[in-house]
Amino acid sequence: MFTHLNNYTPHRIELEKERVNAVLIPLIKKEDGYHILFEVRSKHLRRQPGEICFPGGRVESFESPKEAAIRETCEELLLSPSQVHVFGCLDYVINNARLRIEPFLGELLDYENTFSTDECDSVFSVPLSFFLENKPEVHYTKTFNVPEEDFPFEDVPGGRNYPWSVGKYSVYFYRYEDKIIWGLTAKMLYHNLKHVSPA
């Protein structure tokens, strides 16, 4: 009985409800060493206009996260796939909205500061050494459970006064010159610096 569990690999419950994005942490080599390239999202975009981010986007059903990261990078920075050298995958993050973002570390070859004006207002780079030498600020937000109106309050102890748990969510900030790199972009970068630091 229950022998099927001998070789069962556990999965995250409700994994199918996660949305998956992939991004590239793009390195460019300059005279003073590696820099990390960032995009400033177009102010005309519906989601997160004007924010600083890495190139990337939704993983489509026909591709792997790595393929999505390369495709999105090429579309947003007007590159050919041969100009994107991917070193490997990095540690991923899941936000409170069930969005999983899978980052990859890569180098842009022969990059000339091109970008799609449909996606970006501008691009800029920051020396990798800045992130290795400076820790981010960390601030926190509280997360709450807010039941919908049709929630069956009568079926839980305390009804509408049920003591829902309150979460704490860390938000990271890097300040470089006049640029503020924050949120999931900063969080992914900070937690993957151990992989980004050149040997």
ZADRENLO-986730 format. One record per residue: residue in three letters; chain; x, y, z of N, C-alpha, C, O, CB in turn. Coordinates in pm, whole numbers, plus 32768, in hexadecimal, padded with zeros to 4 digits. Glycine has a CB too. Example, Ala and Ser with C-alpha at 12.3 -4.5 7.8 and 13.67 -1.06 7.14 Angstrom:
BADO residu chaine   nx   ny   nz  cax  cay  caz   cx   cy   cz   ox   oy   oz  cbx  cby  cbz
BADO    ALA      A 8527 7DC7 830C 84CE 7E3E 830C 8528 7EB6 830C 8590 7EB4 834E 846B 7E41 8389
BADO    SER      A 8505 7F1F 82C4 8557 7F96 82CA 850A 8003 8313 853D 8072 8324 8580 7FC4 823C
This chain:
BADO residu chaine   nx   ny   nz  cax  cay  caz   cx   cy   cz   ox   oy   oz  cbx  cby  cbz
BADO    MET      A 8054 7F89 8000 8000 8000 8000 8059 807D 8000 80BE 8083 8046 7FA0 8000 807B
BADO    PHE      A 8031 80E0 7FB1 8077 8160 7FA8 8105 8153 7F73 8156 81AE 7F85 807A 81A2 8030
BADO    THR      A 8124 80E4 7F32 81AD 80D1 7EFF 81CE 8135 7E90 8243 814D 7E72 81C0 8042 7ECB
BADO    HIS      A 8165 8171 7E53 817F 81D3 7DE9 81CB 824D 7E1D 8205 8298 7DCE 80FB 81FF 7DA9
BADO    LEU      A 81CA 8261 7EA1 8210 82D3 7EDA 82A6 82BD 7EE7 82F2 831B 7F02 81D6 82F4 7F61
BADO    ASN      A 82D2 8240 7ED4 8361 8223 7EE3 83B5 8276 7E81 8422 82A2 7EA4 837B 818D 7ECC
BADO    ASN      A 8383 828B 7E0A 83CF 82D3 7DA3 838C 8357 7D7C 83A9 838F 7D12 83E0 827C 7D28
BADO    TYR      A 8333 8387 7DD1 82EB 8402 7DB0 8341 847E 7DCE 837E 8487 7E38 8266 840A 7DFE
BADO    THR      A 8345 84DB 7D71 838C 855A 7D84 8326 85C5 7DA7 82CE 85E1 7D56 83DE 8581 7D05
BADO    PRO      A 8330 8603 7E1C 82CE 8668 7E42 82D1 86E1 7DE5 833A 8706 7DB0 82E6 8696 7ED1
BADO    HIS      A 825C 871C 7DD1 824F 8794 7D7F 820C 8802 7DD2 81C4 87E5 7E32 81FD 8776 7CFE
BADO    ARG      A 8223 887C 7DAC 81E1 88ED 7DEE 814C 88E6 7DD4 8122 88DA 7D60 821C 8973 7DBD
BADO    ILE      A 80FA 88EE 7E3C 8069 88ED 7E2B 803E 8969 7DDF 806E 89D7 7DF9 8022 88E5 7EB5
BADO    GLU      A 7FE1 8956 7D81 7FAF 89C0 7D29 801D 89FB 7CD1 8018 8A71 7CAC 7F6F 8A2F 7D7D
BADO    LEU      A 807F 89A8 7CB0 80EA 89D4 7C57 80B3 8A02 7BD1 80E8 8A5E 7B93 814F 8963 7C42
BADO    GLU      A 8048 89C2 7BA5 800E 89E5 7B22 7FD4 8A71 7B1F 7FBA 8AA7 7AB3 7FA2 8982 7AFE
BADO    LYS      A 7FC0 8AAE 7B93 7F89 8B35 7B97 7FF6 8BA0 7B90 7FD8 8C17 7B84 7F37 8B48 7C15
BADO    GLU      A 8074 8B76 7B98 80E0 8BD6 7B8D 80EE 8C09 7AFF 80DF 8BBD 7A9F 8163 8B99 7BBD
BADO    ARG      A 810A 8C89 7AF2 8133 8CC0 7A72 81CB 8CC2 7A71 8209 8CE0 7AD8 80F6 8D51 7A59
BADO    VAL      A 8207 8CA3 79FF 8298 8C98 79FA 82D1 8CFD 7996 82AA 8D00 7922 82C3 8C08 79D4
BADO    ASN      A 832C 8D4F 79C8 8379 8DAA 7974 840B 8D83 797A 8436 8D41 79D8 8365 8E3D 79A0
BADO    ALA      A 8456 8DAB 7916 84E6 8D95 7915 852B 8E18 78F1 84FB 8E63 789D 850D 8D24 78B1
BADO    VAL      A 859C 8E32 7932 85E7 8EAB 7916 867A 8E87 7904 86A8 8E1E 792F 85D5 8F14 7987
BADO    LEU      A 86C1 8EE2 78C3 8752 8ED4 78B6 8793 8F42 7909 8770 8FB7 78FC 877E 8EDC 7821
BADO    ILE      A 87F3 8F1D 795C 884A 8F80 799C 88BE 8F92 793A 8919 8F3E 7935 887C 8F52 7A2E
BADO    PRO      A 88BC 8FFF 78EC 891A 900A 787D 899B 9053 78A2 8998 90C6 78CF 88D7 9051 7809
BADO    LEU      A 8A09 9010 788E 8A8C 904B 78A3 8AC0 9084 7820 8AAB 904A 77B5 8AEE 8FE3 78DD
BADO    ILE      A 8B03 90F6 7828 8B4D 912B 77B5 8BD9 914A 77E5 8BED 917D 7853 8B06 91AA 7778
BADO    LYS      A 8C3B 912C 7791 8CC6 9140 77B9 8CF4 91C9 778A 8CE9 91EC 7714 8D21 90D0 777F
BADO    LYS      A 8D2A 9219 77E9 8D60 929C 77CB 8DF2 92A1 77F7 8E27 9240 782D 8D0D 930B 7810
BADO    GLU      A 8E33 9313 77DF 8EC1 931F 77FF 8EDC 9309 7894 8F45 92D5 78B8 8EF4 93A7 77D5
BADO    ASP      A 8E7E 9332 78EA 8E92 9322 797A 8E57 92A3 79B2 8E4A 9294 7A2B 8E58 9397 79C2
BADO    GLY      A 8E32 9246 795B 8DFC 91C6 7988 8D6B 91B4 7961 8D37 91FE 790D 8E0B 91B9 7A1D
BADO    TYR      A 8D2A 9153 799D 8C9F 9136 797C 8C41 919F 79B7 8C54 91D0 7A26 8C78 90AC 79AD
BADO    HIS      A 8BDB 91BF 7968 8B6C 9211 7995 8AED 91BF 7987 8AE8 9161 7938 8B63 9297 7944
BADO    ILE      A 8A86 91E2 79D1 8A01 91A6 79C1 89A9 920B 797A 89A3 9280 799F 89C3 917C 7A4C
BADO    LEU      A 8965 91DC 7913 890D 9233 78C5 887F 922D 78FC 884C 91C3 791F 890F 920A 7830
BADO    PHE      A 8840 92A1 7903 87B5 92AC 7930 8763 92F6 78C7 8798 9349 787C 87AD 92F3 79B9
BADO    GLU      A 86E4 92D8 78C4 8685 9321 7870 8630 937C 78C7 8613 935D 793B 862B 92BE 7820
BADO    VAL      A 8608 93EE 788F 859F 9441 78CA 8524 942B 7874 8521 944F 77FF 85C8 94DB 78D1
BADO    ARG      A 84BE 93EE 78AF 8448 93C9 7863 8401 9444 782B 83FE 94AE 7869 83E8 9378 78BB
BADO    SER      A 83C8 9433 77B5 8380 94A0 7774 830F 94D2 77CD 82CC 9483 7810 8349 9473 76EC
BADO    LYS      A 82FC 9554 77CD 828E 958F 781C 8206 9571 77DF 819F 958C 781D 82A1 9627 7829
BADO    HIS      A 8205 9539 7767 8186 951A 7723 8157 948B 7740 80E9 9466 7717 8195 952E 768D
BADO    LEU      A 81A8 943B 7785 8181 93B2 77A3 8116 93B0 780F 8111 9406 7867 81FC 935F 77CF
BADO    ARG      A 80BF 934B 7806 8051 933F 7867 8085 9314 78F0 8053 9343 7956 7FE9 92DC 7835
BADO    ARG      A 80E6 92BC 78F2 811A 9288 7970 81A2 92C6 7990 81FD 92C5 793D 8126 91EE 796A
BADO    GLN      A 81B0 92FC 7A07 822E 9331 7A3C 8273 9394 79DE 82EA 9386 79C3 828C 92BF 7A5A
BADO    PRO      A 822A 93F8 79AC 8269 945A 7953 82D4 94AB 799C 82C2 94D3 7A0F 8200 94B9 7917
BADO    GLY      A 8344 94C2 7958 83AE 9514 7990 8407 94CF 79F6 8464 950E 7A2A 8374 9589 79CE
BADO    GLU      A 83EE 9451 7A15 843F 940C 7A79 84BD 93D1 7A3C 84C4 93B9 79C3 83ED 939D 7ABD
BADO    ILE      A 8520 93BA 7A90 859F 9380 7A66 8596 92E8 7A74 8567 92B5 7AD9 8615 93B9 7AB9
BADO    CYS      A 85C5 92A2 7A0D 85B7 9210 7A0F 8622 91D0 79B8 8671 9214 7977 852B 91E6 79DE
BADO    PHE      A 8623 914B 79B9 8673 90FD 795C 861D 90DA 78E4 85A2 90D8 78EF 86AA 907C 79A0
BADO    PRO      A 865A 90BF 7870 8609 9090 7800 85CD 9008 781F 860D 8FB2 785B 865E 9088 777F
BADO    GLY      A 8550 8FF7 77F6 850E 8F77 7811 8479 8F82 7802 8444 8FED 77E1 8531 8F45 789B
BADO    GLY      A 8435 8F15 781B 83A4 8F13 780F 836C 8E87 7821 83AF 8E2E 7854 837A 8F4B 7789
BADO    ARG      A 82F3 8E77 77F6 82A9 8DFB 780C 82E5 8D86 77BE 830F 8D95 774B 8217 8E0E 77E4
BADO    VAL      A 82E8 8D13 77FF 8312 8C97 77BE 8299 8C5D 7776 8235 8C3C 77B4 834D 8C30 7825
BADO    GLU      A 82A4 8C52 76F4 8236 8C1C 76A4 8236 8B84 76A9 8299 8B46 76CF 8240 8C4D 7613
BADO    SER      A 81C5 8B49 7682 81B4 8AB7 768D 8214 8A69 7635 8230 89F4 7650 8126 8A92 766A
BADO    PHE      A 8247 8AA8 75CD 829B 8A61 756C 8330 8A6D 758C 8383 8A3D 753E 8281 8A96 74E1
BADO    GLU      A 8355 8AAB 75FD 83E2 8AC4 7616 8408 8AAA 76A8 83B2 8AA2 7700 8406 8B52 75F1
BADO    SER      A 8488 8A9C 76BD 84BE 8A8E 7744 84D7 8B19 777E 84DB 8B7A 7733 8541 8A38 7744
BADO    PRO      A 84E9 8B23 7803 850B 8BA5 783C 8589 8BE3 77FE 858E 8C5C 77E8 851C 8B99 78D1
BADO    LYS      A 85ED 8B93 77E3 8668 8BC6 77A5 864A 8BFF 771B 8679 8C6B 76F8 86D2 8B57 779B
BADO    GLU      A 85FC 8BB6 76CE 85D8 8BE7 7648 858A 8C69 7650 859C 8CC3 75FE 8586 8B7D 75FD
BADO    ALA      A 8531 8C73 76B5 84E3 8CED 76C6 853C 8D63 76EA 852A 8DD1 76B7 8477 8CDA 7732
BADO    ALA      A 859E 8D4C 7741 85FA 8DB7 7769 8648 8DEB 76F1 865B 8E63 76E2 865A 8D85 77D5
BADO    ILE      A 8676 8D8F 769D 86C1 8DB8 7625 8665 8E01 75C4 8689 8E6A 7590 8700 8D3D 75E0
BADO    ARG      A 85EF 8DCA 75AC 8592 8E09 754C 856D 8E96 7578 8571 8EF4 7529 8513 8DB4 753D
BADO    GLU      A 8548 8EA4 75F7 8520 8F28 7629 8594 8F8B 7625 8582 9000 7603 84E9 8F1C 76B8
BADO    THR      A 860B 8F5C 7647 8681 8FB4 7641 8699 8FE4 75B3 86B6 905A 759D 86FD 8F6B 7677
BADO    CYS      A 868F 8F8A 7554 86A4 8FB0 74C7 863A 9013 7499 8659 9073 7452 86A2 8F33 746D
BADO    GLU      A 85BD 8FFC 74BF 8551 9056 7496 8561 90E2 74D4 854E 9146 7490 84CA 901C 74BE
BADO    GLU      A 8585 90E6 7553 858A 9166 759A 8609 91B5 757D 8606 9230 757F 857F 914E 762E
BADO    LEU      A 8677 9170 7561 86F7 91B4 754A 8723 91AF 74B8 8791 91D9 7497 8762 9177 75A0
BADO    LEU      A 86CC 917B 7462 86E5 9177 73D1 8767 912D 73B2 87BE 915F 736A 86EC 9206 7398
BADO    LEU      A 8771 90B5 73E8 87E7 9061 73D5 87C3 8FE3 7389 874D 8FBF 737E 8826 903E 745B
BADO    SER      A 8827 8F9F 7356 8814 8F1A 731F 8839 8EB5 738B 8889 8ED4 73E4 886A 8F04 729E
BADO    PRO      A 8800 8E3C 7386 8821 8DD9 73ED 88B6 8DBD 73F9 88E5 8D98 7464 87D8 8D58 73D1
BADO    SER      A 8900 8DCD 738D 8990 8DB2 7392 89DB 8E18 73E8 8A4E 8E02 740C 89CA 8DB3 7305
BADO    GLN      A 8999 8E88 7408 89D8 8EEF 745B 89BB 8EDB 74F0 89EA 8F29 7543 89A8 8F78 7430
BADO    VAL      A 896F 8E75 7511 894B 8E5B 759C 8989 8DD7 75C7 895D 8D6C 759D 88B0 8E57 75AF
BADO    HIS      A 89EF 8DDF 761A 8A31 8D66 764D 8A02 8D4E 76DB 8A20 8D9C 7735 8ACD 8D73 7647
BADO    VAL      A 89B8 8CE2 76F1 8981 8CC2 7774 89E1 8C66 77BE 8A06 8BFC 778D 88F5 8C81 7768
BADO    PHE      A 8A0A 8C91 7837 8A64 8C41 7889 8A17 8BD4 78D3 8A49 8B65 78E5 8AAF 8C99 78EB
BADO    GLY      A 899D 8BF4 7900 8950 8B91 7949 88DD 8BD0 7995 88C9 8C49 7993 89A9 8B45 79A8
BADO    CYS      A 8890 8B7A 79DA 881C 8BA7 7A26 8847 8BD0 7AB2 88AF 8BA6 7AE5 87B0 8B38 7A2C
BADO    LEU      A 87F3 8C24 7AEF 880D 8C56 7B76 8797 8C34 7BD0 8736 8BF7 7BA3 8826 8CEF 7B74
BADO    ASP      A 879F 8C59 7C4E 8733 8C3F 7CAD 86BA 8C96 7C8C 86C8 8D0D 7C6F 8762 8C59 7D3F
BADO    TYR      A 8644 8C59 7C8F 85CB 8CA0 7C66 8580 8CD8 7CDE 859D 8CB7 7D51 8570 8C44 7C17
BADO    VAL      A 8520 8D2E 7CC1 84D1 8D6F 7D29 843D 8D5F 7D09 8417 8D5B 7C94 84F7 8E05 7D37
BADO    ILE      A 83EA 8D56 7D71 8358 8D52 7D62 831F 8DC4 7DB3 833D 8DD1 7E2A 831C 8CC7 7D8F
BADO    ASN      A 82CD 8E17 7D74 8294 8E87 7DBF 820C 8E63 7DF8 81DD 8DF2 7DE9 8289 8F04 7D66
BADO    ASN      A 81CC 8EC3 7E39 814C 8EA8 7E7B 80DA 8E90 7E1A 8072 8E5C 7E41 8128 8F1B 7ED5
BADO    ALA      A 80ED 8EB4 7D9C 8085 8EA1 7D38 8098 8E20 7CE9 8060 8E10 7C7C 8081 8F18 7CD9
BADO    ARG      A 80E8 8DC4 7D20 8102 8D42 7CDF 8147 8D51 7C59 8131 8D03 7BFD 8081 8CF4 7CCD
BADO    LEU      A 819A 8DB5 7C4E 81EE 8DC5 7BD8 8279 8D91 7BF9 82BB 8DC2 7C55 81F4 8E5B 7BAA
BADO    ARG      A 82A5 8D2D 7BAE 832C 8CF7 7BBE 8385 8D31 7B52 8365 8D28 7ADB 832C 8C5A 7BB9
BADO    ILE      A 83F4 8D6B 7B7B 8450 8DA6 7B1A 84D2 8D57 7B1F 8513 8D4D 7B87 846A 8E3E 7B37
BADO    GLU      A 84F7 8D1F 7AAC 856F 8CCD 7AA2 85DB 8D1D 7A5B 85D0 8D37 79E3 8551 8C48 7A57
BADO    PRO      A 8644 8D46 7AA2 86AE 8D95 7A64 871F 8D3F 7A2C 873A 8CD0 7A5C 86E6 8DF7 7AC9
BADO    PHE      A 8760 8D74 79C6 87D5 8D36 7989 8843 8D9E 7982 8829 8E15 7970 87B4 8CFC 78FA
BADO    LEU      A 88BD 8D71 7990 8930 8DCA 7981 8967 8DBC 78F5 897E 8D4D 78C5 899D 8DAC 79EB
BADO    GLY      A 897D 8E2D 78B3 89B1 8E28 782C 8A06 8EA1 780B 8A08 8F03 7855 8940 8E1C 77CA
BADO    GLU      A 8A4B 8E99 779C 8A9D 8F08 776B 8A6A 8F32 76E3 8A4C 8EDE 768E 8B33 8EE2 7765
BADO    LEU      A 8A60 8FB5 76CE 8A39 8FEC 764C 8AB9 9007 75FD 8B14 9049 762E 89E3 906E 765C
BADO    LEU      A 8ABD 8FD4 7584 8B33 8FE1 752F 8B1C 904C 74C6 8AB3 9050 7486 8B57 8F5A 74ED
BADO    ASP      A 8B7E 90A3 74B4 8B76 910E 744F 8AF7 9160 745E 8AB4 9180 73FC 8B7D 90D2 73C1
BADO    TYR      A 8AD6 9181 74D9 8A5D 91CD 74F3 8A78 9263 74E5 8ADB 9295 751B 8A25 91AE 757F
BADO    GLU      A 8A22 92AA 749D 8A37 9337 747D 89C9 9391 74B6 89A3 93F4 7477 8A40 934A 73E7
BADO    ASN      A 8996 936E 752B 892F 93BF 7570 88AC 93CB 7521 8867 9430 752B 8966 944A 758B
BADO    THR      A 888B 9367 74D4 880E 9366 748A 879D 9336 74E4 87B4 92EA 7542 8818 930E 740D
BADO    PHE      A 8723 9364 74C7 86AE 9334 7510 8630 9358 74C2 862F 93B5 7472 86A9 9371 75A0
BADO    SER      A 85C7 930D 74DC 8545 9324 749D 84FD 9393 74E8 84E7 9389 7560 84F0 92A3 749B
BADO    THR      A 84D7 93FB 74A1 848F 9469 74E2 8401 9440 7509 83C0 9486 7556 848B 94E3 7487
BADO    ASP      A 83D1 93D1 74D4 834E 939D 74FF 8356 9367 758D 82F3 9368 75D7 831C 932F 749F
BADO    GLU      A 83CC 9337 75B4 83DE 92F7 7636 8428 9350 769A 840D 934B 7712 8429 9276 7625
BADO    CYS      A 8486 93A0 7669 84E2 93E8 76C2 84E5 947D 76A3 84D7 94A7 7631 856E 93AD 76B6
BADO    ASP      A 84F9 94CB 770C 8517 9559 76FC 85AD 956E 76ED 85D9 95C8 76A6 84E2 95AA 7773
BADO    SER      A 85FB 9519 7731 868D 9526 772C 86CC 94AA 7769 8687 9456 77A3 86BC 95A7 7775
BADO    VAL      A 874F 94A1 775C 879E 9439 77A0 8814 947E 77E3 883E 94EA 77BB 87CE 93CA 773B
BADO    PHE      A 8849 943E 7849 88C1 9471 788B 8909 93FB 78CB 88CE 9390 78DD 889F 94DE 78F6
BADO    SER      A 8986 940E 78ED 89D1 93A2 792D 8A0F 93D2 79AF 8A28 9449 79C1 8A3E 936C 78CF
BADO    VAL      A 8A26 9374 7A07 8A62 938E 7A8A 8AD6 932B 7A9A 8AC6 92B5 7A7F 89F9 937F 7B00
BADO    PRO      A 8B4B 935A 7AC6 8BBA 92FC 7ADA 8B93 928B 7B39 8B56 92A3 7BA2 8C36 9346 7B10
BADO    LEU      A 8BB6 9213 7B15 8B9B 91A1 7B6C 8BDB 91B7 7BF5 8BA4 918C 7C5B 8BD1 911F 7B2D
BADO    SER      A 8C4D 91F9 7BF8 8C92 9210 7C76 8C3D 9261 7CD8 8C4A 9250 7D52 8D15 9259 7C5D
BADO    PHE      A 8BE6 92B8 7CA5 8B8F 9306 7CFF 8B39 92A9 7D53 8B2A 92BF 7DCC 8B36 9366 7CAE
BADO    PHE      A 8B00 9243 7D16 8AA7 91E7 7D5E 8AF6 918B 7DBB 8AC3 9162 7E23 8A55 9194 7CFC
BADO    LEU      A 8B71 916A 7D94 8BC3 9115 7DEA 8BF3 9160 7E65 8C10 9123 7ECC 8C3A 90E0 7D9C
BADO    GLU      A 8BFD 91E6 7E5A 8C33 9236 7EC7 8BC7 927B 7F1B 8BE6 92AF 7F86 8C90 929E 7E90
BADO    ASN      A 8B4B 927C 7EEC 8AE0 92C4 7F32 8A67 926A 7F47 8A31 9232 7EE7 8AB8 9342 7EE4
BADO    LYS      A 8A3D 925E 7FC3 89C4 9211 7FE0 8949 9267 7FC8 894F 92E1 7FD7 89C6 91DC 8071
BADO    PRO      A 88DA 922A 7FA4 8860 9278 7F8E 881F 92A1 8013 8836 9263 807B 87FD 9229 7F39
BADO    GLU      A 87CF 9309 800C 8774 9326 807C 8704 92BE 8077 86DB 9294 800B 873B 93BA 8074
BADO    VAL      A 86D5 9296 80EB 8665 9238 80F0 85F6 9276 8144 860B 929B 81B7 8692 91AE 812C
BADO    HIS      A 8581 9282 8108 850B 92B4 814D 849F 9249 8146 84AE 91E5 80FF 84D9 933B 810E
BADO    TYR      A 8432 925D 818F 83CE 91F3 8199 8341 9228 8185 8321 9299 81AB 83D9 91AE 8220
BADO    THR      A 82EF 91D5 8149 8261 91EF 8142 8219 917D 8189 824F 910F 8195 8231 91FD 80AD
BADO    LYS      A 81A1 9198 81B9 8150 9130 81F6 80ED 90FB 818F 80B8 9146 813D 8105 9166 8273
BADO    THR      A 80D6 907A 8193 8075 903B 8139 8001 9003 818B 8015 8FC7 81F5 80B8 8FCB 80E4
BADO    PHE      A 7F89 9018 8158 7F10 8FF2 81A1 7EBA 8F94 814E 7EBE 8F97 80D3 7EC0 906E 81C9
BADO    ASN      A 7E6E 8F40 8192 7E03 8EF3 8153 7D83 8F45 8158 7D56 8F6B 81C4 7DF0 8E67 8198
BADO    VAL      A 7D49 8F60 80E5 7CCB 8FAB 80E0 7C64 8F51 809C 7C62 8F48 8021 7CDC 9035 8092
BADO    PRO      A 7C0D 8F0E 80E9 7BAA 8EB4 80AD 7B48 8EFF 8053 7B27 8F73 806C 7B5C 8E6A 811B
BADO    GLU      A 7B1C 8EBB 7FE9 7AB7 8EF5 7F93 7A2F 8EF2 7FDA 7A1D 8EAB 803C 7AAF 8EA8 7F0C
BADO    GLU      A 79D1 8F41 7FA8 7951 8F52 7FEC 7902 8ED0 7FF7 78B6 8EBD 8056 78FE 8FB9 7FA3
BADO    ASP      A 7914 8E75 7F97 78C8 8DF7 7F9D 790F 8D8C 7FEE 78E7 8D18 7FEB 78AE 8DC4 7F10
BADO    PHE      A 7979 8DB2 8036 79C0 8D52 808A 7962 8D1F 80F7 791B 8D6F 8135 7A40 8D92 80C8
BADO    PRO      A 7961 8C9A 8111 7905 8C63 8177 7938 8C79 8205 7966 8C1C 8247 78F0 8BCC 815F
BADO    PHE      A 792E 8CF5 8233 7961 8D18 82B8 791F 8CC5 8326 795D 8CA9 838D 794A 8DAC 82D4
BADO    GLU      A 78A2 8C9D 8310 785A 8C52 8376 7897 8BC8 838E 7877 8B86 83F1 77C9 8C44 8350
BADO    ASP      A 78ED 8B9B 8333 7927 8B15 833F 79B2 8B13 837E 79EE 8AA9 838B 792E 8AD7 82B7
BADO    VAL      A 79E4 8B87 83A7 7A69 8B8A 83E5 7A5C 8BC5 8471 7A0A 8C1E 8488 7ACE 8BDC 838F
BADO    PRO      A 7AAE 8B96 84D0 7AA7 8BCC 8558 7AC0 8C63 855A 7B21 8C93 8520 7B0E 8B85 85B3
BADO    GLY      A 7A69 8CAB 859B 7A79 8D3B 85A4 7A36 8D88 8534 7A2A 8E03 853A 7B08 8D5D 85A5
BADO    GLY      A 7A09 8D40 84CD 79C3 8D83 845F 7A15 8DF3 8422 7A8A 8DE0 83FF 7940 8DBA 8490
BADO    ARG      A 79D7 8E68 8414 7A1C 8EDA 83D7 7A90 8F0C 842C 7AE3 8F5A 83FD 79BA 8F4C 83C0
BADO    ASN      A 7A96 8EE0 84A8 7B03 8F0A 84FF 7B73 8EA2 8507 7BC6 8EA7 8562 7ACE 8F26 858A
BADO    TYR      A 7B76 8E45 84A9 7BDE 8DDE 84A9 7C68 8E23 84A4 7C7C 8E7F 8455 7BCD 8D7B 8431
BADO    PRO      A 7CC6 8DF7 84F8 7D4A 8E39 84FE 7DA8 8E0A 848D 7E01 8DB9 84A4 7D8D 8E1E 8586
BADO    TRP      A 7D93 8E3D 8416 7DE7 8E18 83A4 7E79 8E3F 83C0 7E95 8EA5 83FF 7DB5 8E5C 8321
BADO    SER      A 7ED3 8DED 838F 7F61 8E0B 83A3 7F8A 8E82 834C 7F51 8E9B 82E2 7FB8 8D8F 8381
BADO    VAL      A 7FEE 8ECB 837C 8024 8F3E 8334 80B4 8F1C 830D 8105 8EF7 8362 801D 8FC1 838B
BADO    GLY      A 80D2 8F2A 828D 8158 8F0C 825E 81B0 8F88 8258 8180 8FF9 8266 8152 8ECB 81D5
BADO    LYS      A 8231 8F71 8242 8291 8FDD 8237 82E2 8FC4 81B8 831D 8F59 81A7 82EE 8FE6 82B6
BADO    TYR      A 82E4 9026 8160 8321 9016 80DD 8396 9078 80CF 8385 90F0 80E4 82B9 902C 806B
BADO    SER      A 840B 9045 80AD 8482 909A 80A2 848B 90DA 8018 8475 9098 7FB2 8502 9049 80C0
BADO    VAL      A 84AC 915A 8017 84BB 91A7 7F9B 8547 91E4 7F9B 856D 922B 7FF7 844C 9215 7F8E
BADO    TYR      A 8593 91C7 7F31 861E 91F0 7F2A 862E 926D 7ED3 85E5 9281 7E72 8674 917D 7EF2
BADO    PHE      A 8691 92C2 7EF8 86AE 933D 7EAF 8745 934E 7E9E 8791 9348 7EFF 8672 93B8 7EF7
BADO    TYR      A 8770 9363 7E22 87F7 9392 7E06 87EA 9420 7DCF 8793 943B 7D7C 8843 9333 7DA1
BADO    ARG      A 8841 947A 7DFD 8842 9503 7DCB 88C8 951B 7D88 8931 951A 7DC9 8828 956B 7E3D
BADO    TYR      A 88C3 9532 7D05 893E 954A 7CB8 892C 95CC 7C6A 88D9 95D4 7C10 895E 94D2 7C56
BADO    GLU      A 897B 9630 7C8E 896F 96B4 7C52 88DD 96E0 7C5B 88A7 96E8 7CCA 89A0 96B3 7BBE
BADO    ASP      A 889B 96FD 7BEA 880F 9728 7BF1 87AD 96B7 7BD8 8736 96D0 7BC6 87F7 9796 7B8D
BADO    LYS      A 87DD 963C 7BD8 8789 95C9 7BB9 8766 957E 7C3A 87B9 956D 7C93 87D0 956B 7B56
BADO    ILE      A 86E8 9552 7C41 86BD 94FE 7CB1 8694 9476 7C79 8631 946A 7C31 8646 9542 7D00
BADO    ILE      A 86E1 9412 7C9B 86C8 9388 7C70 868A 9342 7CE7 86CB 9332 7D4E 874D 933F 7C3F
BADO    TRP      A 860E 9317 7CD9 85C8 92E5 7D50 856E 9270 7D2D 8564 9246 7CBA 8577 9355 7D90
BADO    GLY      A 852C 923C 7D94 84C9 91D2 7D82 8508 914D 7D5F 8575 912B 7D8E 8468 91F8 7D17
BADO    LEU      A 84C2 9101 7D0B 84F1 907B 7CE8 8573 907E 7C9A 85C4 9022 7CA5 8487 9032 7C97
BADO    THR      A 8589 90E9 7C4C 8607 90F6 7C02 867B 90FB 7C64 86DD 90B3 7C54 8606 9174 7BA9
BADO    ALA      A 8670 914F 7CCA 86DA 915B 7D2F 86E6 90DB 7D81 8755 90B1 7DA3 86C0 91D2 7D8A
BADO    LYS      A 8675 909E 7DA2 8678 9024 7DF4 86BD 8FB2 7DA9 8711 8F6D 7DE3 85E9 8FFA 7E1B
BADO    MET      A 8699 8F9D 7D2B 86D9 8F32 7CDE 876F 8F4B 7CD0 87BF 8EEF 7CDC 869A 8F26 7C53
BADO    LEU      A 8793 8FC8 7CB8 8820 8FE8 7CA7 886D 8FCD 7D28 88D5 8F8C 7D25 8832 907A 7C7C
BADO    TYR      A 883C 8FFF 7D99 8882 8FEE 7E17 8896 8F5A 7E3B 8903 8F31 7E61 8836 9033 7E87
BADO    HIS      A 882D 8F0C 7E2D 8837 8E80 7E56 8883 8E29 7DF4 88A1 8DB5 7E12 87AE 8E47 7E6A
BADO    ASN      A 88A3 8E5F 7D7F 88F0 8E11 7D1E 897D 8E47 7D0A 89C5 8E17 7CB2 88A8 8E0E 7C99
BADO    LEU      A 89A6 8EAA 7D58 8A2C 8EE2 7D47 8A99 8E79 7D5B 8B05 8E84 7D21 8A41 8F55 7DA7
BADO    LYS      A 8A7D 8E15 7DAD 8AE0 8DAB 7DC3 8AFD 8D61 7D42 8B69 8D27 7D34 8AB1 8D4A 7E2D
BADO    HIS      A 8A9F 8D63 7CE3 8AB3 8D22 7C63 8AE7 8D84 7BF9 8B29 8D5C 7B99 8A31 8CE2 7C33
BADO    VAL      A 8AC9 8E05 7C0C 8AEC 8E6A 7BA8 8B7C 8E97 7BB9 8BBB 8EC3 7B58 8A8F 8EE2 7BB2
BADO    SER      A 8BB1 8E8E 7C32 8C3B 8EB9 7C4A 8C9C 8E67 7BF7 8C9B 8DEC 7C00 8C5F 8EAD 7CE0
BADO    PRO      A 8CEE 8EA7 7BA5 8D4A 8E5B 7B50 8DB2 8E11 7BA2 8DE0 8E44 7C09 8D8F 8EB7 7AEE
BADO    ALA      A 8DD8 8D9A 7B76 8E39 8D48 7BC0 8EC6 8D81 7BB0 8F25 8D4B 7BE7 8E35 8CB4 7B90
